[in-house]
Amino acid sequence: ECGEQIDAHSLFDVQVKRIHEYKRQLLNVLWIIHRYSELKRMRRDAPGLLSAVVPRTIIFAGKAARGYTAAKCVIKLILSVAQVVNTDKDTNKLLKVVFIPNYNVRLAQYIIPGSDVSQHLSTCGMEASGTSNMKFAMNGCLILATLDGATAEILDEVGEENMFVFGTRADDADDIRRKQEHGHTLHIDARFHNVMSR
């Protein structure tokens, strides 16, 4: 449906859900830009290292609400980044990006069981439930997630050693927001600056 040939033996890194700012597909896109830049750097400076890179296909799927302009801009960004990444002969055997339109239950029946890593990146304190990560976990997929929504319940059942949890915990998120409102600045990672300068 997306018109892209993918390597069935690559790692399938998936983020499928409604497109929304708090679900942070944008964060995933920024990581893709970083990964692409690193692969380009490796090709230029240390091509021998590329043989150790696991090929990865990043799969997005979801829908945006009709009037949600920011979400539609994220979809456009995903498609634009995919165009660059997928046509670059230096890296497209190691990194592919696809967006599957019109995500629905029929497509989920193929995507979820075939996924290796599923990303659940919601801003802590914003996800009411988020049960798609349960579907991925029940199909043996590794979960990369913030500790929000159903992720906390999954963590209790499978143990922290069986999930990749990162980021601020919900208890700390409000404190960080208050500090920002009062002029406190946060440390910004140099990798973020590099991505934003591209």
C-alpha positions in Angstrom: 0.0 0.0 0.0 2.9 2.4 0.5 4.7 1.6 -2.8 8.0 0.8 -1.2 10.0 -2.4 -1.4 11.3 -3.5 2.0 13.7 -6.1 3.3 11.7 -8.8 5.0 14.8 -9.7 7.0 15.3 -6.2 8.4 14.3 -5.2 11.9 10.7 -3.9 11.8 10.6 -0.9 14.1 6.9 0.2 14.3 4.9 3.1 15.5 1.2 2.6 14.6 -1.4 4.7 16.2 -3.5 7.8 15.8 -1.3 10.7 14.7 -1.2 13.2 17.6 1.4 15.6 19.1 1.4 13.9 22.5 1.9 10.5 20.9 5.2 12.0 19.5 5.6 10.6 16.1 7.7 13.7 15.6 10.2 12.4 18.1 10.6 9.3 16.1 11.1 11.3 12.9 13.8 13.3 14.6 15.5 10.0 15.6 15.3 8.8 12.0 17.0 12.0 10.8 19.7 11.4 13.4 20.1 7.8 12.4 20.3 8.7 8.7 23.0 11.3 9.5 25.0 8.8 11.5 24.8 6.2 8.7 26.0 8.9 6.2 28.8 9.8 8.6 29.8 6.1 9.0 29.8 5.7 5.2 32.1 8.7 4.8 34.4 8.2 7.8 34.3 4.5 8.8 32.7 2.4 6.1 33.9 -0.8 7.7 31.5 -0.2 10.6 28.5 -0.5 8.4 28.8 -4.3 8.2 27.8 -4.4 11.8 24.6 -2.3 11.3 21.3 -4.2 11.5 19.1 -3.1 8.6 16.0 -1.4 10.0 12.6 -0.7 8.4 10.7 2.0 10.3 6.9 1.6 9.8 4.5 4.4 10.6 0.7 3.9 10.2 -2.2 5.9 11.5 -4.7 8.6 10.8 -5.0 12.2 11.7 -8.2 13.9 12.5 -9.6 15.9 9.6 -9.0 19.3 11.1 -5.7 18.5 13.0 -3.2 20.6 11.0 -0.2 19.7 13.2 -0.8 16.0 12.8 -1.1 16.4 9.0 2.2 18.3 9.0 3.8 15.3 10.9 2.5 12.9 8.2 4.0 15.2 5.5 7.3 15.3 7.4 7.3 11.5 7.6 6.7 11.2 3.9 9.4 13.8 3.1 12.0 12.1 5.3 11.1 8.7 3.7 11.7 10.2 0.3 15.2 11.3 1.2 16.1 8.1 3.2 14.6 5.6 0.8 16.3 7.0 -2.3 19.8 7.4 -0.9 21.8 4.5 -2.3 24.4 5.0 0.5 22.0 4.1 3.2 18.8 2.6 1.9 19.9 -1.0 2.4 20.3 -0.2 6.1 17.4 2.2 6.8 14.0 2.5 5.2 11.0 4.5 6.2 7.4 3.7 5.2 4.0 5.3 6.1 1.1 3.0 5.6 -2.1 5.0 5.0 -5.6 4.2 6.2 -4.4 2.1 9.2 -7.2 -0.2 10.3 -7.8 -3.6 12.0 -7.2 -5.5 8.7 -3.7 -3.9 8.4 -3.0 -4.4 12.2 -3.5 -8.1 11.7 -0.4 -8.1 9.5 1.7 -5.4 11.1 1.5 -6.3 14.8 2.6 -10.0 14.6 5.4 -9.0 12.2 6.9 -6.3 14.3 10.2 -6.6 16.2 10.1 -3.2 18.1 7.1 -1.1 18.8 7.4 2.5 19.9 5.0 4.0 22.4 6.4 7.5 23.0 3.5 9.4 24.5 4.3 12.4 26.7 4.1 11.2 30.3 0.8 12.0 31.9 -1.1 12.3 28.6 -2.0 8.7 27.7 -5.2 7.5 29.3 -4.8 3.9 28.5 -2.9 3.1 25.3 -3.7 -0.5 24.8 -1.9 -1.0 21.4 1.3 -1.8 23.3 -0.5 -4.7 24.9 -1.3 -6.2 21.5 2.4 -5.8 20.5 3.7 -7.3 23.7 1.3 -10.3 23.4 2.8 -11.0 20.0 6.4 -11.0 21.3 7.4 -7.6 20.2 9.9 -5.6 22.2 8.4 -2.4 23.6 10.3 0.9 23.5 8.2 3.3 25.6 7.7 6.1 28.1 6.2 4.9 31.3 2.6 6.1 30.6 -0.8 4.5 30.1 -0.8 0.7 29.8 3.0 0.6 29.6 3.1 0.8 33.4 0.8 -2.2 33.7 2.9 -4.2 31.2 6.0 -3.3 33.1 4.5 -4.7 36.3 3.8 -8.0 34.5 6.9 -8.6 32.4 9.5 -6.8 34.5 11.7 -3.8 33.6 14.4 -6.1 32.1 12.0 -7.0 29.4 11.1 -3.5 28.2 13.0 -0.5 27.1 11.6 2.4 29.2 13.0 5.8 28.8 12.3 9.5 29.6 10.6 11.4 32.3 8.2 9.7 34.6 4.7 11.1 34.9 5.4 12.3 38.5 8.2 14.5 37.3 6.6 15.8 34.1 4.4 18.4 35.8 7.5 19.7 37.8 9.5 20.1 34.6 6.6 22.0 32.9 6.3 24.3 35.9 10.1 25.0 35.8 9.9 25.8 32.1 7.0 28.2 32.7 9.1 30.0 35.2 12.1 30.5 32.9 14.2 27.5 33.8 16.0 26.0 30.8 16.6 22.4 30.1 19.8 20.8 28.8 19.4 20.2 25.1 21.3 17.2 23.7 23.9 18.0 21.0 22.3 15.3 18.8 19.1 17.3 18.8 20.9 20.4 17.7 22.5 18.5 14.9 19.2 17.2 13.7 17.5 20.6 13.8 20.4 22.1 11.9 19.9 19.8 8.9 
